[in-house]
Amino acid sequence: MSNFIAVAFCGYFALLIILFSVKNLLLKDKTSLNLPE
């Protein structure tokens, strides 16, 4: 059972990191698109 908890914990952290990276990329794209060239 403890093994399952460890795997779930690692997966949760990986998902958070991926979501954070995607959000940063989207925000970066949005700001670069809004900036006048």
Secondary structure as a PSIPRED ss2 file (coil, helix, strand):
# PSIPRED VFORMAT (PSIPRED V4.0)

   1 M C   1.000  0.000  0.000
   2 S H   0.000  1.000  0.000
   3 N H   0.000  1.000  0.000
   4 F H   0.000  1.000  0.000
   5 I H   0.000  1.000  0.000
   6 A H   0.000  1.000  0.000
   7 V H   0.000  1.000  0.000
   8 A H   0.000  1.000  0.000
   9 F H   0.000  1.000  0.000
  10 C H   0.000  1.000  0.000
  11 G H   0.000  1.000  0.000
  12 Y H   0.000  1.000  0.000
  13 F H   0.000  1.000  0.000
  14 A H   0.000  1.000  0.000
  15 L H   0.000  1.000  0.000
  16 L H   0.000  1.000  0.000
  17 I H   0.000  1.000  0.000
  18 I H   0.000  1.000  0.000
  19 L H   0.000  1.000  0.000
  20 F H   0.000  1.000  0.000
  21 S H   0.000  1.000  0.000
  22 V H   0.000  1.000  0.000
  23 K H   0.000  1.000  0.000
  24 N H   0.000  1.000  0.000
  25 L H   0.000  1.000  0.000
  26 L H   0.000  1.000  0.000
  27 L H   0.000  1.000  0.000
  28 K H   0.000  1.000  0.000
  29 D H   0.000  1.000  0.000
  30 K H   0.000  1.000  0.000
  31 T H   0.000  1.000  0.000
  32 S H   0.000  1.000  0.000
  33 L H   0.000  1.000  0.000
  34 N H   0.000  1.000  0.000
  35 L C   1.000  0.000  0.000
  36 P C   1.000  0.000  0.000
  37 E C   1.000  0.000  0.000
